[in-house]
């Protein structure tokens, strides 16, 4: 069964080692075969991989696009080990990414790695706001201190 892809005007798409740029009109096409496919919104570049979780995603992206785990494996594990050391709460999420890589499901690994980026964003949000966004009972009741 073919994969249906709809592209917005001027949206980019990677199929295999080719970058496709849509024209100024919405386009729909079907892709058959086993080439890696990434929409523009899911593509990170070396420059945009500017956080630990994004660098992990970028490494998995390279594995997926090149269909070559060994090429990036050493860098990937260095990134993952540093990330887990800094944020131990990510161990289960990183294990999910690792399991998908080990089973050869690199696209699924990429999707799991995207969740690491979202979680990292949450952690950083909590760090910059000074903790959780949970209000106390007195704040809920409108009391002031």
Secondary structure as a PSIPRED ss2 file (coil, helix, strand):
# PSIPRED VFORMAT (PSIPRED V4.0)

   1 X C   1.000  0.000  0.000
   2 X C   1.000  0.000  0.000
   3 X E   0.000  0.000  1.000
   4 X E   0.000  0.000  1.000
   5 X E   0.000  0.000  1.000
   6 X E   0.000  0.000  1.000
   7 X E   0.000  0.000  1.000
   8 X C   1.000  0.000  0.000
   9 X C   1.000  0.000  0.000
  10 X C   1.000  0.000  0.000
  11 X C   1.000  0.000  0.000
  12 X E   0.000  0.000  1.000
  13 X E   0.000  0.000  1.000
  14 X E   0.000  0.000  1.000
  15 X E   0.000  0.000  1.000
  16 X C   1.000  0.000  0.000
  17 X C   1.000  0.000  0.000
  18 X E   0.000  0.000  1.000
  19 X E   0.000  0.000  1.000
  20 X E   0.000  0.000  1.000
  21 X E   0.000  0.000  1.000
  22 X C   1.000  0.000  0.000
  23 X C   1.000  0.000  0.000
  24 X C   1.000  0.000  0.000
  25 X C   1.000  0.000  0.000
  26 X C   1.000  0.000  0.000
  27 X E   0.000  0.000  1.000
  28 X E   0.000  0.000  1.000
  29 X E   0.000  0.000  1.000
  30 X E   0.000  0.000  1.000
  31 X E   0.000  0.000  1.000
  32 X C   1.000  0.000  0.000
  33 X C   1.000  0.000  0.000
  34 X C   1.000  0.000  0.000
  35 X C   1.000  0.000  0.000
  36 X C   1.000  0.000  0.000
  37 X E   0.000  0.000  1.000
  38 X E   0.000  0.000  1.000
  39 X E   0.000  0.000  1.000
  40 X H   0.000  1.000  0.000
  41 X H   0.000  1.000  0.000
  42 X H   0.000  1.000  0.000
  43 X C   1.000  0.000  0.000
  44 X C   1.000  0.000  0.000
  45 X C   1.000  0.000  0.000
  46 X C   1.000  0.000  0.000
  47 X C   1.000  0.000  0.000
  48 X C   1.000  0.000  0.000
  49 X C   1.000  0.000  0.000
  50 X C   1.000  0.000  0.000
  51 X C   1.000  0.000  0.000
  52 X H   0.000  1.000  0.000
  53 X H   0.000  1.000  0.000
  54 X H   0.000  1.000  0.000
  55 X H   0.000  1.000  0.000
  56 X H   0.000  1.000  0.000
  57 X H   0.000  1.000  0.000
  58 X H   0.000  1.000  0.000
  59 X H   0.000  1.000  0.000
  60 X H   0.000  1.000  0.000
  61 X H   0.000  1.000  0.000
  62 X H   0.000  1.000  0.000
  63 X H   0.000  1.000  0.000
  64 X H   0.000  1.000  0.000
  65 X H   0.000  1.000  0.000
  66 X H   0.000  1.000  0.000
  67 X C   1.000  0.000  0.000
  68 X C   1.000  0.000  0.000
  69 X C   1.000  0.000  0.000
  70 X C   1.000  0.000  0.000
  71 X C   1.000  0.000  0.000
  72 X C   1.000  0.000  0.000
  73 X H   0.000  1.000  0.000
  74 X H   0.000  1.000  0.000
  75 X H   0.000  1.000  0.000
  76 X H   0.000  1.000  0.000
  77 X H   0.000  1.000  0.000
  78 X H   0.000  1.000  0.000
  79 X H   0.000  1.000  0.000
  80 X H   0.000  1.000  0.000
  81 X H   0.000  1.000  0.000
  82 X H   0.000  1.000  0.000
  83 X H   0.000  1.000  0.000
  84 X H   0.000  1.000  0.000
  85 X H   0.000  1.000  0.000
  86 X H   0.000  1.000  0.000
  87 X C   1.000  0.000  0.000
  88 X H   0.000  1.000  0.000
  89 X H   0.000  1.000  0.000
  90 X H   0.000  1.000  0.000
  91 X H   0.000  1.000  0.000
  92 X H   0.000  1.000  0.000
  93 X H   0.000  1.000  0.000
  94 X H   0.000  1.000  0.000
  95 X H   0.000  1.000  0.000
  96 X H   0.000  1.000  0.000
  97 X H   0.000  1.000  0.000
  98 X H   0.000  1.000  0.000
  99 X H   0.000  1.000  0.000
 100 X H   0.000  1.000  0.000
 101 X H   0.000  1.000  0.000
 102 X H   0.000  1.000  0.000
 103 X C   1.000  0.000  0.000
 104 X C   1.000  0.000  0.000
 105 X C   1.000  0.000  0.000
 106 X H   0.000  1.000  0.000
 107 X H   0.000  1.000  0.000
 108 X H   0.000  1.000  0.000
 109 X H   0.000  1.000  0.000
 110 X H   0.000  1.000  0.000
 111 X H   0.000  1.000  0.000
 112 X H   0.000  1.000  0.000
 113 X H   0.000  1.000  0.000
 114 X H   0.000  1.000  0.000
 115 X H   0.000  1.000  0.000
 116 X H   0.000  1.000  0.000
 117 X H   0.000  1.000  0.000
 118 X H   0.000  1.000  0.000
 119 X H   0.000  1.000  0.000
 120 X H   0.000  1.000  0.000
 121 X H   0.000  1.000  0.000
 122 X H   0.000  1.000  0.000
 123 X H   0.000  1.000  0.000
 124 X H   0.000  1.000  0.000
 125 X H   0.000  1.000  0.000
 126 X H   0.000  1.000  0.000
 127 X H   0.000  1.000  0.000
 128 X H   0.000  1.000  0.000
 129 X H   0.000  1.000  0.000
 130 X C   1.000  0.000  0.000
 131 X C   1.000  0.000  0.000
 132 X C   1.000  0.000  0.000
 133 X C   1.000  0.000  0.000
 134 X C   1.000  0.000  0.000
 135 X C   1.000  0.000  0.000
 136 X C   1.000  0.000  0.000
 137 X H   0.000  1.000  0.000
 138 X H   0.000  1.000  0.000
 139 X H   0.000  1.000  0.000
 140 X H   0.000  1.000  0.000
 141 X C   1.000  0.000  0.000
 142 X C   1.000  0.000  0.000
 143 X C   1.000  0.000  0.000
 144 X C   1.000  0.000  0.000
 145 X C   1.000  0.000  0.000
